[in-house]
Amino acid sequence: MTSAAKAAGARPLLIGMKLPPNYGPAYTRQFENVFAEVAKAEGALLVPFFFEGSARTAAAFQPDRIHPTEATQAKLLDNVWPTLERMLTRR
């Protein structure tokens, strides 16, 4: 996807995710590392973890425990905005 975005003239921003620990430490670590590896290979900026500061807070998520609540959206913006702002101001 990052290659396609770049081919279309866009500057991709990768937003990293993490898996719950029940996937096992090796797979969890590999999954998390993919975001940094792709960002480096593609020359893209990276937000390491979208849910930083919210992931362990049950109240931050809807009852499905996957999707963030409306109240959490501001925190997600706080996590992404510094990197996105750099992209927007850098030409």
ABEGO torsion letter per residue (X at the ends): XAAAAAAAGBBBBBBBBBBBAAAEAAAAAAAAAAAAAAAAAAGBBBBABAABGAAABAAABBAAGABBBAAAAAAAAAAAAAAAAAAAABX
